[in-house]
């Protein structure tokens, strides 16, 4: 049973990671003034986020963040997702997203994932 819960928690982390991209796209479209800016922000911001995650956060990262740096990376990463949701006019989603991230992080720390 615990093994299944641990697997579900890792799946949740992956889905939350993907949700950050969606949140950043929503932000780009919401704050853009006209479609060229919306497209530029809606595409450019996720590309910047993907690059950062590929370099520092993914399991196959070129320069994986470890220890305290990993905690900082995750706070910035998931915080950016929550901030993007709030800035795009979705404060309730931002709170729900932040809550899910906190529960997920607490369980990962508890289970040493």
N, C-alpha and C positions, 0 to 999 in steps of 0.2 A: 504494500500500500504506500509506504513512504517513498519507495523508488518511483512509483507512478507520479506522486505529487512533485517530486524533485524534477522529473522530466517535464511535467506540465509547467513548472515554474521557469524552466529554461525556454520552453516554447513561448511563454508569456514574455520573457525578456526579448526574444527575437521579434515578436509581434510589436512590442513597444519600440524597439529600434526602428522598425519599418514605419510605425506611426509618427515618429519624429520627421521622417521625410514628408509624409502627408501633411503634417502640421506646417512645415516650412513652405510647402507649395501653397497651402491655403493662405498663409501670411503674405507670400509674394503677390498673389492675386488680389488680396484684400487691400494692400497698401499701395499697389501700383496705380499710377495716374495715367490711364489710357492703356490700350492693349499691348503696345510694344514694351512698356515698362513692366506690365503684369507678366508677360511672357518671359522677359529677361530675368525678373526676380523669381518667378515660379519655376524656372528651369535652372537658373544660375545658383540660387541658394542651395537647392538640394545637391547640386554637383559639388559645391564647396563642402557640404556636410559629408557626402560620400567619400570625398578625398580624405577628409580628416579621419573618418572612421576606418578607412582602408589603411591609413598610415599608422594609427595609434590604437584603435579599438577592436578590430576584428581578430578572430583567432589566428589568422594568417597575416597579421599586420607586419609591415616592414620594421617598425619600431614600436613594439607593443608596450603599452603603459602598464606598469606593475605597481603594486603596493599603494601608497598614498596618491601617486600620480593617476592610478586607475580610478580611484575614488573621485579625484578632481575631474577627470575626463567624463565619468558617468554623470556627475552633478551638472557639469556644463552641457553635456549632450542632452540628457533628459530635461534639464531646466530650459534649454533652448526650445525643446518641443512644447513644453507647457507655456513658455513665454510667447511662442509663435501662435499658439491657439488663443491665448488671451488677447494678443495684439490684433488678431484677425476677427475679433468680436465674438469669441466663443469662450467666455470665462468659465462657464460650468464644465465644458469639456476640458478646459485647462486644469481645473481642480480635480476632476475625475482622473485625468491622465497622471497628474502629479501624485495622487493617492495610490494609483496602481503601481507607479514606479517605486514609491516608497515601500509598499508592501513587498514587491518583487525583490528589491534590494535587501530588505531586512531578512527575507527568507533565504536569499542566496548567501548572505553572511552567516546566518544560523546554520545552514547546511553545507557551508564551505564549498560553494559552487563557483 
